[in-house]
Amino acid sequence: MSMTAASQGAREGNLGRVAFLDAQNELPMLEVTTPWSTAELYLLGAHVTSFQKRDEPPLLFMSQCSRFVEGQPIRGGIPVIFPWFGPREGMPQHGYARIKSWELKELVHSPDGSVTVRFRFPQCPESLVFPPHTLEYAVTVKDTLKLQFSVTNDSAEEVFTFENCLHCYFQVSDVTAITVAGLKGVRYLDKVARFAEKMEQNDAIRIASEVDRIYLDTTDPIEIADPRLGRRILIEKEGSASTVVWNPWTDKSQQMPDFGNDEYSRMLCVESGNVAANEIRLAPGQTSSLVVNLATRTL
Ligand code: TA6
C-alpha cells in the first residue's frame, strides 16, 4: 500500500486519525485509527473491510481470496446490500450499491476520539430506474462500530419499495464452537430447505452444516458467543425487521471462487436489514434509517 495523501485529521489534539491509501489493487481506502481501534473502509461499496479493537482479534472476517475490483463484491467485512437482497434476473445479486464506488462526503473527528466517515452514493444508470432517492452511509469508529445506512425518497409522489441489509461477516475461532442467541421463537425462511417457513426453537443456535436463514419480524439484538476466543459479539440494530444468518459450509465454499475452501470454519454472517416480506415501502419525502451497533465483550 502507498500513502497517497498526508494523513488528514491528525491535527494537534485530535485523537482519531484518518489516512488515505491506495490499497488492494490501488483502490482508494481510508485507514481509521482511534485510541481504541483501527478500521479500514474502501470507497468501493463504502465497504468496511476491517475493524479491530486493540488487544483483540479482528471483529470482521475477510476472505484471503476476495477480489478488490470495481464491479465485483468484496468477500468479507460489511457489504452494503441495496436495493434488493438475493438474486434478480439479469442483475447483480444483492443489488448494485456494494459493487460501485461511493463518494466520501465528510470526515468527522469527535473530541472523544471517535471518527465518523460519511459516504454518499452517486447517481448511476441502475439507480435511475427507481424513484429519485438519496443514499447516505455513516460509519463511526470507536471502541464499537456504528453503521447508519439511510435512504431518502426524493420523489414527490412515488412510493419507493426496496430491500436493504448490512451483510456483516464476523470472524470466529471455529464456527462449530460458537453459539448464536436472540432468535428463539422467530419465524424464518430456510433457504437450505427451499425457503421452507420454520420457527427457531433454540435459545442458542449451533452451526454444524450449511445455514442460510432469513429471520423475519425480529428487532432483537443478537449475541455470538465464542468461548475459544473468550469473546462475545453483540449486534444491536434499529430500523431493521430482518436478521439473516449464513454459513456456506463445505460445498458452497468450494463453489465460491473468491472464498477459500476451508474459510467457512472461521466466519459467520449475521446480517441486519429489511428483506423479503420485511421490504421497505418508503413514502414520498420520507427517510428510512438502518442502524447497526457492533460491540465485543469478554466472555
Ligand atoms: O446472506 C445470505 C446470502 O443471501 C446467501 O444465500 C449467499 O448467497 C450470501 O448471501 C452471499 O451472497 P454473495 O452474492 O455475496 O455471494
Residues whose N, C-alpha, C, O or C-beta is under 5 A from the ligand:
A	BS01	TA6	Q93 H94 D212 V244 W246
